Amino acid sequence: MSEPATAKTSALRSLPSVDQLLRTETAVSLRKLVGLSQLTALARIVTDEMRAKIQASEMSNGDTRETLLLQAEQRLKEVGAQESKTGIRRVINATGVILHTNLGRAPLSQAARAAVAGAAAGYCTLEYDAVSGSRGRRGARVEELLIELTGAEDALVVNNCAAAALLILSVLAGDGETLVSRGELVEIGGDFRVPDVMSNSGTQMIEVGTTNRTHLDDYRRAITEGTRLIMRVHPSNYRIVGFTTSPSLSELAQLAHDQKLGLFEDAGSGVLTDLGPYELGNEPVISDCISEGADVVSFSGDKLLGSTQAGLIVGRREIVNGLRRHSLYRALRVDKLTLAALEATLESHRRGTALQDVPALHMLSLRREEIELRAKDLTESLSQRSPNSGLIIAIREGKSAVGGGSGPATHPATVLISLQHASLSADEIQRRLRLSSPPVIARIAGGRVLIDLRTVAPEEEPELIDAISHLIGESLTPTP
């Protein structure tokens, strides 16, 4: 056998066993966190990885048994750290995207968090009336608040907006046709397509009009004996501009009711009060949809409503009651935690304090000047904490985004904190922030890492300062 082959064989024989690795100090500490079964699986990954490297001559064949065990222990520590960073964790959203779908959309208010914690801590009045001592109706309080805030006759909650559309279409038009404008056949994030939901419901989709122009007569001419419903879909994450036209909701309602049909409005973001002052005048206000004649309206709980994921349904009593009695509703209904968060958030809307209490709406309402003051204070804190480093910090003008399929053309003015370094790329700076605890999620533009404090809560700023300070060590150099 040749000398290299002999050395490789010797190294493989010196490789620590899984059992040896599990007896190390690192393994003992990790066992408390991940359990014996998962720890054993991680140890096998480490030893298999090292074996493959020895066989591929990517490791020194002169390492002793003790050296290889130390290397295996260090690698186990790294794999264990990676394991702890998987799953759902709190992050600092420094992207400036308020309803960031990948980061969980709307953050919950303090009241909603407390309500969820209370509901999760033990038993709760999910389907129990503590006043009468009898069985109660799941979600009754949320439904009452939705009725009050929208002016609808009745309300219902399911687990998301696609579920709401599926339930409505199945019950109201599963045995017939639904008319919808071609310009409203949208695909939203996560491969949610309106035509697919319609197909799954059993209804036959009848397209009317063209992509950019649909007239009331287009709907009228498409009505047949098989027509059950007219559906209008808010475009959410895109806008068609220029040579466009479409009938108003009240015009569609008049046509539908004259023809003894139902009118379903998929309103999308769930605006309960006029957000025109924040450049969101195109987002439909749910109470307006009801007053203009929609028979049933669906919208999201975790967008501009500012709560948790849910599909909210409001409309005529006989329609909503029919949805509630359908067997599909039980498969789509929500749990106690969702109802607790929704209840607390809707209470804020009813009090008229949502712009202060609900984080997503508060972020939307922040003025550029407020963000600039915070950005200057933060950079000053960084410079006082650690001067004299190669990290260059600057303040620049920028734009935030609403996100979550809401207000695609709305970009509130903001002030950004820009990070650069002579020897670290923007990708590396972003990676290091992402691996901090908690992770800081920022964006890159023009070779710079950009931080937008619009989506960073004031109480998160000390953690953000820590994350930036530890990018390259102890020191930072601000620039004017």
DAFEN-V777851 format. One record per pair of residues at least 24 apart in sequence whose C-alpha atoms are under 6 Angstrom apart, sorted by the first residue. I is the first residue (numbers start at 1). GAP is how many residues later the second one is. D is the distance in Angstrom with one decimal. If there is no record, write none. Layout:
BEGIN
I:GAP:D
I:GAP:D
END
This chain:
BEGIN
7:54:5.6
8:53:5.5
11:50:5.3
14:51:4.8
16:53:5.7
18:25:5.8
91:347:5.4
91:348:5.0
91:349:6.0
92:348:4.8
93:348:5.3
93:362:5.8
93:363:6.0
94:347:5.5
94:348:4.9
94:357:5.1
94:358:5.2
94:361:5.8
94:362:5.8
95:347:4.7
95:348:5.5
95:357:5.7
96:304:4.8
96:356:4.9
96:358:5.7
96:359:5.2
97:304:4.7
97:305:5.6
97:306:5.6
98:304:5.1
98:305:6.0
98:357:6.0
99:303:5.9
99:304:4.7
99:305:4.9
100:303:5.6
100:304:5.9
101:303:5.6
106:196:5.4
106:197:5.9
106:200:5.2
106:254:5.7
108:199:5.7
109:249:5.0
109:250:5.9
111:233:5.9
112:229:4.5
112:232:5.0
115:225:5.4
116:221:5.2
116:224:5.4
116:225:5.8
142:201:5.2
150:136:5.9
150:137:4.2
151:136:5.9
152:162:5.9
152:163:5.1
153:162:5.9
153:163:5.2
153:164:5.2
154:160:5.8
154:161:5.7
154:163:5.0
155:158:5.5
155:159:4.3
156:157:5.1
157:154:5.8
157:155:4.8
158:152:5.9
158:153:4.9
158:174:5.3
158:175:4.5
158:176:5.6
159:151:4.5
159:152:5.4
159:173:5.7
159:174:5.8
159:175:5.3
160:149:6.0
160:150:4.1
160:151:3.8
161:138:6.0
161:139:5.5
161:150:4.0
164:147:5.4
166:31:6.0
166:35:5.6
169:32:5.8
170:31:4.5
173:30:5.4
173:55:5.3
174:27:5.9
174:28:4.6
174:29:4.3
176:27:5.5
176:50:5.1
176:51:5.7
176:52:5.7
177:26:5.5
177:27:4.5
177:28:5.9
177:49:5.7
177:50:4.5
177:51:5.6
178:27:5.2
178:28:5.9
178:51:4.8
178:52:5.6
179:27:4.8
179:51:4.8
180:27:5.3
180:51:5.3
181:26:5.6
181:27:4.8
181:28:5.8
182:25:5.5
182:26:5.9
182:28:5.5
182:29:5.1
183:28:4.1
183:29:5.9
184:49:5.5
212:32:4.9
213:31:5.0
213:32:4.7
214:32:4.9
215:31:5.6
215:32:6.0
216:31:5.7
228:33:5.7
229:32:5.5
229:33:4.8
229:34:5.9
230:33:4.9
231:32:5.9
231:33:4.7
231:34:5.9
232:33:4.9
233:33:4.8
234:33:5.2
236:169:4.9
236:170:5.5
237:168:4.0
237:171:5.4
238:170:5.9
250:42:4.8
250:43:5.9
253:40:5.2
263:31:5.3
263:32:5.3
264:32:5.1
264:33:5.9
265:32:4.7
266:31:5.8
266:32:5.0
267:31:5.9
267:32:5.2
268:31:4.7
268:32:5.9
269:30:5.8
269:31:5.4
269:34:5.4
269:35:5.5
270:29:4.9
270:30:5.4
270:34:5.8
270:35:5.4
271:33:5.8
271:34:6.0
306:54:5.6
307:35:5.9
363:91:5.8
368:45:5.8
368:46:4.8
372:43:5.4
386:88:5.6
386:89:4.0
386:90:5.2
387:88:4.9
387:89:4.8
387:90:5.4
388:87:5.4
388:88:5.5
388:89:5.2
389:86:4.6
389:87:4.3
389:88:5.1
390:31:5.7
391:29:5.8
391:30:4.6
391:85:5.4
391:86:5.8
392:27:5.8
392:28:5.0
392:29:5.9
392:85:5.5
392:86:5.5
393:25:5.6
393:26:4.9
393:85:4.6
393:86:5.7
394:24:5.0
394:85:5.5
416:35:5.5
416:36:5.0
417:33:5.6
417:34:5.0
418:31:5.7
418:32:4.7
419:29:5.7
419:30:5.0
420:28:5.6
436:31:5.9
END
